[in-house]
């Protein structure tokens, strides 16, 4: 029983860490796009606002109960996927700062 509990805690922690790591990578990609001129100011502001909204949602979901539910994690990952796709699209759309 203790092993099962420990495994559950470990996997929950790694899922939370995966969300955080991904968030950090997307922020770094956005900042790199700003520095390189691949993102216009408007594109960068829009992407940063979407990431900030997602960060607020993650904090709210974590405060609602003991961690994130599987459904909450799935929604977060879907939104991260969408932001990532939009970031890639904006960086390679040919518009320069």
Helices and strands as residue ranges (DSSP letters): H 2-36, H 41-64, H 70-91
